[in-house]
Amino acid sequence: MIEVRTEPLPITGEFPPLFALMGAHGGAGTTTLARMWAPAADSGRCWPTSPLTTRRVFVVAREHMSGIAAAADVLRAAADGLAPVGVSVCGLITVAAHPGRPSKDVVRYAGTVAELAPHCYRIPWVKSLIPLLHRQLPSWRPTDGVKATQKTADGVIATVPSPIAAVGEQMCQDLAAKRAADMSDPSVTVA
């Protein structure tokens, strides 16, 4: 059974988070991604249920068999109505587990599991993140767009790596499109 977080998610910027990143397993990468995407909050491995922040969830998993299997469990639970009332699973994010391409078996399984989510996104291996502490990570906002990755004079990244910014931008666009579709549907209550 997946734990529930009833307290509001942390607000680290000017506004409450637009979406939560929920790890399908430990080490999925939610903390790193939430630090880099200003509209995100890290809900750990818990369903975020407080209406004071957000209940929109992206499930995050490492791109290995155990990670994808854990994501499948979370997504199946949501599909079976086991997510708390008000929680909306918006997509699956897979995070590269190592440099290079994942094995064909992992890719095939991830593709099957992705069918359980409305959207699927992939974060490739980004070597420039390896030497950084969470407090050193740059932050991306939707108004930033996607820029070429920039570094400071001492070689530390100064902007969110472009592949990660591009995924954040796509997620925000997908959320905006869903909200617009929901607003045009009189049978849907928009929060």
N, C-alpha and C positions, 0 to 999 in steps of 0.2 A: 504494500500500500504506500502511496506517495504522500509525504507529509504536506500539511497546509500551513501557509504563513498568513496569519490574520492581521498582523501589524502592517502599517504602510511601508512600502519600499523606501529606501533612502532617496532623498532629493539632493543630488549633488550639484546641480546647476540652478539656473534661474527658474526653471519650470519643473513640474512633476514629470516623471518618466512617461514617454509615449508607449513603451513596451517593456516587458520583462524578459530576461534571458534565464531560462530554467535548464539546469544541467540534467541530462538524462543519467549521468553518473559522475562521480568525482573526477576532477581533472579534465572536464570537457572544454574549458576555456571561457566560461561565463564571466569570470571576474575580469580577465584581460579585455574581452570584447566590450563589456559594460563600461570599462574605463575609457575605451577609445570612442565609443558611440555616445555622444551626449544625450540622445533621446532614450537611452537604455538604462535599466537597473538590473542588478544581479539578484535573482531570487533564490540562488543556491539550487538545491534539489527539491524545492517546495513550490506548490501551486500558490501564486500570489492572489489573495482573496479580498484585500482591502479596496473598497471603491474610492478611497482617498487618493490613491496613486493610479495604478493600472492593473487590469486583469487580462490584458493582451499578452500572450505568451509565445515566444519562439523557443522551441526545444533545441538544445545544443548538445552535440555528441562528437567525440573524436572519431576520426575515420579509420576505425579498426573494427573487427568483428564484434568484440565485446561492446564497444561504444554504440555501434549501429543496432545491436540487439537490445541494448538498454533503451535507445530511442524508440524502437518498435514497441517495447512494453509501455512506455509513456503515451505514445500516440494511440495505441490500441485502447488503453484505459480511457483516454479522452473520447475516442470513437464509441466506446461502450457506455458513455454517459457517466463515467466515474470521476471526471473532473468536477470540482466544486461549481455550484451555480454561479453564473456570471463570468467564469473563466472562458476565454476564447483562445484556442490554439491557432495561431496565425501562420506557422510554418516550422520547418526543420532547418537547422544550420549544422552542416558537418564541417569539422575543422581538421585539416590535414594532421596526421599523426607523425609524419616524417617527410623529409625532402623527397621529391620525385612523385611518381604516380603511385596510387594505391594499387593493391593487387586486383586482378579482375574479379575475384570472388567478392571482395569488399565492395567494389563498384557495383556489381550486379545486385548484391544484397541491399546496398544503400538505395539503389534505384527502386527496388521493390518497396522498401520502407517509406521512401519519399511519397509514394502514392497515398499514404495515410495522412499526409499534410496538405493544406491548401497551396503552399509554396515551399520550394526547397532552394537553399543557398549553400554555396561551398566557399570556405575560407582556405586558400592555399597555404602552403608552408611559407612563412615569412622569416627568413634568417635574421633580419635586422631587429627582431623583437627579442631574440634569445638573451642578449646581455642586459636587457632593461628590467628595472624594478617596476612594479605597477605605478608608483608615483612618478616615474619618468615617462610614462606613455603620453603621447599627444592625444588630443581629443578632436573629434569630428562632429560638426553640426550639419544638418541638412542644407543650410544656406551656403556651406563651404563648397559644395560640388565635389568633383573628383579631380584632384591635382596629382601631378607627378610627385612621387615621394621625395621630400626634401630633407637634407641633413644639416646639422649645425657644423661649425668649424671643427669640433672634436669628434665628428662622425656619428653622433647620436641623431636618431630620426627626429625631425622637427614637425612633420605632418604625419597624419595617419597614412600608412602605406596604401597606395591607390587601390589594390585589390580589396582591401578591407573597407575603405571608404565607398567603393563601388557597390559592395554588398549592402552597406548601411543605406546608401541612397536608394537602391532597388527596394529594400524593405519598406522604407518610408513612402515610396511611390505606391507600392502595393497596398499599404495600409490606407493611404489617401484614396485610392481607387475603390477599395472596399467600403470606406465610409461614404463616398459619393454614391455608390450603388445602393447602400443601405438607406441613405436619405431619400432616394428616389422611389424606394419601395415602401408603400404605406403600411405594410404588414410588419415591418421591422422597426423596433424601438431603438433609436440611436442614443448611446450614453455619451 
